[in-house]
Amino acid sequence: GDGGGCYYLPSVVPQSCILKEEGFEILWTWLPPRLRVRDCGVVYGSSRDGCLLRTIYNVSEDASKRCGFIMGPCVLLVKAMGGAIAGAFLSELPRPGRGVLGSGECFVFTLSPEEKVFRWKESQPKIFCSCEHTHLNVGGGISGYALRLDECLDVGSSCASETFGTEGPLFESQQFQIASVELLMFR
């Protein structure tokens, strides 16, 4: 990873069905330093909570009110049917109808089959995250979105993104079938 320094092994409660300990070790080195010492939990998991984008929006707000999670930064994990894993660190919870969300802390990444992180640079567009009830988009630019999820969380797409400097899709192809989605929040 590019984080360096000491490593804190986070407690993940509830646990992730997508990432195991080694995946968290890598992901945690990419996080902003203030979050590397925090535990997290899966506040939304498609295998547990159903496959609707609106559930992500509802559950994340409820988790911050009732379960002690920080309202703000989160990690979106997506596993494709073929086993590839990618996602995004978002500096704000995804919320529909609020325009472009997030800051330059946001990034996208792949964890399987390879481990790569793509960060925003000041010369790039500030299209970090945009949400509606029908889709969630991360990254953007002329070519498309680094990651786009549909409202039923069954089909995703990924293209080169000027925001994060990805040169192609985060998954094996631009369109992919989604196996599972999780949203992690920090305590």
C-alpha positions in Angstrom: 0.0 0.0 0.0 1.0 3.6 0.0 0.0 4.5 3.6 3.1 3.2 5.3 3.7 3.4 9.1 2.2 1.3 11.8 -0.8 -1.0 11.0 -3.9 -1.3 13.1 -6.0 -4.4 12.6 -9.6 -3.1 12.6 -12.4 -4.9 14.3 -15.1 -5.4 11.7 -18.5 -6.0 13.4 -20.7 -7.0 11.7 -18.2 -8.9 9.6 -17.7 -8.5 5.8 -18.8 -11.3 3.5 -16.6 -9.8 0.7 -13.3 -9.0 2.4 -11.2 -11.1 4.7 -8.4 -9.9 7.0 -5.7 -9.6 4.3 -8.0 -7.4 2.3 -8.6 -5.1 5.2 -4.9 -4.9 5.9 -4.3 -3.5 2.4 -7.4 -1.3 2.4 -6.5 0.2 5.8 -3.1 1.4 4.5 -4.9 3.5 1.8 -7.3 5.2 4.2 -6.7 8.8 5.5 -4.6 8.5 8.7 -7.4 9.6 11.1 -9.4 6.6 10.1 -6.7 3.9 10.2 -7.1 3.6 13.9 -10.9 3.1 13.8 -13.0 0.0 13.8 -15.8 -0.4 11.3 -18.8 -2.5 10.6 -20.8 -3.6 7.6 -24.0 -1.5 7.9 -25.3 -2.7 4.6 -24.7 -6.1 3.0 -26.8 -7.2 -0.1 -26.7 -10.8 1.1 -28.3 -9.8 4.4 -30.3 -6.7 3.6 -31.5 -7.3 0.1 -30.5 -5.9 -3.3 -31.9 -2.3 -3.5 -29.9 0.8 -3.7 -32.4 2.7 -1.6 -31.7 0.3 1.3 -28.0 1.5 1.3 -29.2 5.0 1.7 -31.7 4.2 4.5 -29.5 1.8 6.4 -26.5 4.1 6.5 -28.4 7.0 8.0 -30.0 4.7 10.6 -26.6 3.2 11.6 -25.2 6.6 12.4 -28.2 7.4 14.6 -28.7 4.1 16.4 -25.4 2.2 16.3 -22.7 4.7 17.1 -21.2 4.9 13.6 -19.6 8.1 12.4 -21.8 10.1 10.0 -19.5 10.7 7.1 -16.7 8.6 5.6 -17.5 5.1 4.4 -16.2 2.3 2.2 -18.3 0.8 -0.6 -17.2 -2.7 -1.6 -18.4 -4.5 -4.7 -17.8 -8.1 -5.7 -18.5 -9.2 -9.3 -19.9 -12.6 -10.2 -16.4 -13.6 -11.5 -14.8 -12.9 -8.1 -13.2 -9.5 -8.8 -13.4 -7.1 -5.9 -13.3 -3.3 -6.2 -14.8 -0.3 -4.4 -14.5 3.2 -3.2 -13.7 5.2 -0.2 -16.2 8.1 0.1 -15.6 11.0 2.4 -19.4 11.4 2.8 -22.2 8.9 3.0 -24.0 8.5 -0.3 -27.3 10.5 -0.4 -29.6 10.9 -3.3 -30.5 14.3 -4.7 -27.6 16.3 -3.3 -25.5 16.7 -6.4 -21.8 15.9 -6.3 -20.7 14.6 -2.8 -17.3 14.1 -1.4 -13.8 15.6 -1.3 -10.3 15.0 -2.6 -10.0 12.3 0.1 -12.2 10.0 -2.0 -10.5 7.2 -4.0 -11.4 4.0 -5.9 -9.5 0.8 -5.7 -9.3 -2.9 -6.8 -8.4 -5.7 -4.4 -8.8 -8.7 -6.5 -7.4 -9.9 -8.9 -4.9 -7.1 -8.3 -4.4 -4.5 -5.6 -4.4 -0.9 -6.9 -5.6 2.4 -5.5 -6.5 5.4 -7.7 -6.6 8.8 -6.0 -7.8 12.2 -7.1 -5.3 14.8 -8.2 -6.0 18.6 -8.2 -5.8 18.8 -12.0 -8.6 16.2 -12.3 -12.4 16.9 -12.3 -14.1 17.0 -8.8 -16.8 14.4 -9.7 -16.4 12.2 -6.6 -19.8 10.7 -6.0 -23.3 11.4 -7.2 -26.4 9.6 -6.2 -30.0 9.3 -7.2 -32.6 6.6 -6.3 -31.9 4.9 -9.6 -28.0 4.8 -9.5 -24.9 5.5 -7.5 -21.9 6.9 -9.4 -18.3 7.2 -8.2 -15.8 9.2 -10.2 -16.6 10.7 -13.6 -15.5 12.5 -16.6 -15.9 12.4 -20.4 -15.6 8.6 -20.6 -18.0 7.7 -17.8 -17.8 6.6 -14.2 -15.2 4.7 -12.4 -18.0 2.8 -10.7 -21.8 2.9 -11.3 -24.4 0.7 -9.5 -28.0 0.4 -10.6 -31.0 0.6 -8.3 -31.4 -3.2 -8.1 -27.7 -3.8 -7.4 -27.5 -6.6 -10.0 -25.6 -4.8 -12.8 -22.7 -2.5 -12.5 -20.5 -0.6 -14.9 -17.0 0.8 -14.8 -15.1 3.0 -17.3 -12.0 5.1 -17.4 -12.5 8.0 -15.0 -10.8 11.3 -15.3 -11.6 12.1 -11.6 -9.4 9.2 -10.4 -7.1 8.7 -13.3 -8.3 5.1 -14.0 -7.3 4.1 -17.5 -10.0 1.5 -17.9 -12.7 -0.4 -15.9 -12.0 -1.5 -12.3 -13.5 -4.9 -13.3 -12.7 -7.2 -16.2 -15.2 -5.5 -18.4 -17.2 -2.3 -18.5 -20.5 -4.1 -17.7 -20.5 -6.7 -15.0 -22.9 -8.8 -12.9 -22.8 -7.9 -9.2 -22.5 -10.8 -6.7 -22.6 -8.7 -3.6 -22.3 -5.1 -2.3 -21.4 -3.9 1.2 -21.2 -0.4 2.8 -18.8 -0.1 5.8 -18.9 2.8 8.2 -16.5 3.7 11.0 -16.9 3.8 14.7 
